[in-house]
Amino acid sequence: SHLSKADCPSALVDAIITILNALGFDCFRLMPIGTDKSRSLSNWNADLRDFYQKKEKFDPLIAYMLETMSPTFQSEVFQVKLDAVVHLVPQKNYRDLREYFNTYNILDFFHIPYTTNIGVRMLFSVSKVGSSSSQLRELVEQHKESLYTLGKVASELAMSRFAPFFIGKKNFMVHTGVRAKHIRLLEVLAKRNVSMLIAADIVSVAPDTANKYIAAIKAALGAKTHATAVYRAMVTGLIPFDGVDSSDEALT
């Protein structure tokens, strides 16, 4: 129920960490993998997020998870299985990542990959600050099924409501079938305060087609109402949150 109430990405962070705290964890990240121009969601502090963003392309974990898509501990990838992936990344960058996590007393992660209904692969990672690898393994073992369920539900919710935030507008369109005119129509309705009939005329589509467009974009954003669709489109960056109506060219 905590997750289902999330109406924006930041609310999803709060919902996830509330559930994880009850299980004994205090650190997480949810991110697409294998998708260009992707964006993650986490409760990491700003310095750690910024550092990781610069080093993400050197993370051996990403290459390993894309290959296996199996739950694993980060220590397994960074140590036991490093030989299999180390040729993919400069070793200095690998060491930088491991040492930087250690400075924040994050000594290991448990990673859960999941492929969502729209085909985007997500990685849900949890940890407990200050816990050794063995301590984290013990905690994970106690709550493994709950973690699997949370990772699955959070990943599906992320893609069904907030996909543009995570994977960007173009990838969102590719994975959902939403087109530029769908987005344009929603933006006209949001910013010009006109009826569907007038909005359809502005976008140069028939009224019946306009209704189909709005139904499609509502489904892609997991919204039951026009207002919810507009809100999610704005908080995920699908349409500008500035009151300025974009040109058709900007949305193609």
Disulfide bonds with the S-S distance in Angstrom:
none
